[in-house]
Amino acid sequence: MVIKVDDLTGSAIIQLVSEHLQGMTEHSPPESIHALNLEELKQPEIMFWSLWEHDELMGCGALKELDGTHGEVKSMRTSTSHLRKGVARRLLEHIIEEAERRGYKRISLETGSMDAFEPARRLYASFGFQYGEPFSDYTEDPNSVFMTKELQGR
């Protein structure tokens, strides 16, 4: 598996981001969808990665800088043909490593509270993310769960 910074212009990544957004609309009411579209993912404070095996896209994920000490995991998605192969785990490891390299003190995320998001919540908890309060511009929402992990930084 190879992880690379992605400019979000390739057809495979455009399709995967579209699949991600579609999945969010299937499981969350519109006011509770916080997934970013392609243009929003191109903001300068966001670094976006894709994970490949040979020429096949397996998944993607991003890190958004909230401030100099706090990052947010965004757009974690595994291609449906590569579920349960360790793709999300490898991407999350990479994102956490980058956050630590940047010297962040913590990394947070928002995900859904519905059953469809249970595998993601279990993954995040296995990495030490703890349930907490809304952060950044988020507000309390029964359809959202907020998780944070304290980091060592470098």
C-alpha angles and dihedrals in degrees: 000000000000123000118203137174105259127210092204095237103107119100093235094054092043088054093047093050088048089051089050093052091046090052091053092052090051094055106028136052113248094253090056099050111109098167114126126233124226095273093047090051090057093067113127093241091060126081112195126198135189125201119219139184107202103313096334121104110227103173150322143223141171143209120216119197109226093177137328093290105031132063134181128218109229138179100009106176136157119204109251090239090058103046117140094019097108095262097129091043092053093046093048091050089052094048092049091048090052092048090052091046088055090053097245115166093209144008124208140185144188121220137162124283093213124104092257089068096050094100090053092048090050091050093050092046090051088059092052100264110152128206113255150144128307114281135198109001096340122116132199110290127169088218094056135072121197122208132181136188123200112226136206096220123198 
